[in-house]
Amino acid sequence: MTLAAPAAAATCEALNDVRLPNTVIKSADVTPAGGFAGMGAVRTPDLPAFCRVVASVSTGPGSDVGVEIWLPLSSWQGVFHGNGNGGFGGVLAAGYGPMTAGLRRGYATAVTDTGTAPATPLEGDALIGQPQKWRDWGHRSTHAMTVTGKAIAEAFYGAPVRRAYYTGCSTGGQEGLIEALYYPRDYDGILVGAPVINRTWGHAAVLANDLAANLHPGRRLSGVKLRLLSNAALKECGGAGSGLVSDSFIGDPKACKFDPAVLQCHDSDLANCLTPGEVMTARAFYAGPTDRKGRPMFYGWLPGSEATGLFDWNFLQSRPNGQPPFVSLFKWVFGRDWDWSKFQVESDMAKVDAELGPIVNDATRGSLRDFRARGGKLIIYHGWADALVPPDQSVAFYDRVAREAGGVDEAQTFARLFMAPGFSHCGGGEGPGVFNAANGGAVPPPSASARHDLFAALTDWVEKGAAPSQVIATRYVENAPAKGVAMQRPLCAYPARAWRRGDGDATDAASFVCSIKRPSGK
């Protein structure tokens, strides 16, 4: 179904007068074809003209959930497309990239700031003493965006939304899982990447990393040392399991155990070795948070995640705004003047989980039974080289879904997981990482078909019943489509992995087969 033009609201500006419960329409204006020059916006000639609506929604006293909706002026497909944010949220522009993907498809598309403004994705100190905002961020804001966005779309077009899809990564991935677990009627299809499932322990892992690298002199890994470590991990693990020695990334990191002590210096600190202190840092990053006896309490990072780009181990050692990344969450519990350098995992996390766990960790609980019962479809993807949200967390979540569903075969009727080798946090990395038109990046898949695009695969699954068993991931030469394809590799629906067929071309997806175990004769 396509609606050629708005019906109920004669003009975009008329939406300023729409009255919705607990909602204030702040602006409604036409944006001409090509987009607009806003923070984070991408101006491209193929963007159609749209009505841009900015609103505020209250979920209760002290709540102010920012929402932005883009409504195509013509050829609306009857579809609502919700999008996620990142980190602590607070900025609507974080969703503009994925929103352009929806707008190009003729969807009414929306984003929320998660109700946390004036916070920013990396800085949440403004939320100290704001429990209502914690609840909006952890659970309520995406549902508020969805209800409001659908109502505004229906007021504009004079017709009901016939289908709804959600896309998001990181915090946006968490938002999507919350929708599926607790608001199963909001969306027909949900596509999430690198979802933050255990929010409190995810932040604990990042803080523990910072302290392992920075608390004592001589333990921080320089860019040179990170590259040295990454190369050693690749040499040790590149050919393990379904991986290939010839790849520039680790294809199957779970099949390999890597000890950074193989690089330890014998005499002095040199560029081609790690000092004992640097080895301790690397081991701490791989292990994740541990108790006083060294027993793991959460997930660590996998070999291949060390030096992948923007959100790699260098970022984990950095201190944006003079403090470790995402440390603000702990100040919500311990106060603005809390000394994060004294963080003790066991004792401090007991208090953090007691106070914040019931508010922000809902993705660790809940059930997909109702989402499944109404025919909803869920796709999760995660990079094995992610160094910001542990990839093992997504595997554990999917295994939990499978147990509840009665096994993997039953789970795959409504939920599928795709693990991406060499793929970093929501983008980047040495592996083929272009496979989702709605991930916010400027580089699109080579085609808009379900064969190459998880967003298209989701809509095909919902509307045609075609469940995706694989999607072909692409890496372009110098990340530039105009320069051609450097390699392609299938991402397989978990628990299957991509195995090479004999000595087939390692850059050609046709040289691989998806299988749980190594196929005989391969």
Helices and strands as residue ranges (DSSP letters): G 12-17, E 23-31, E 50-57, E 65-72, E 79-83, G 92-95, H 96-104, E 108-112, G 125-127, H 131-135, I 136-140, H 141-157, E 163-169, H 171-182, E 189-193, H 199-214, H 223-237, G 253-255, G 260-263, H 276-287, H 313-317, G 320-322, H 328-334, G 340-342, H 345-360, G 362-364, H 369-373, E 377-383, H 391-405, H 408-411, E 415-420, H 454-464, E 470-476, G 477-479, G 481-483, E 485-492, E 497-500, G 509-511, E 512-515
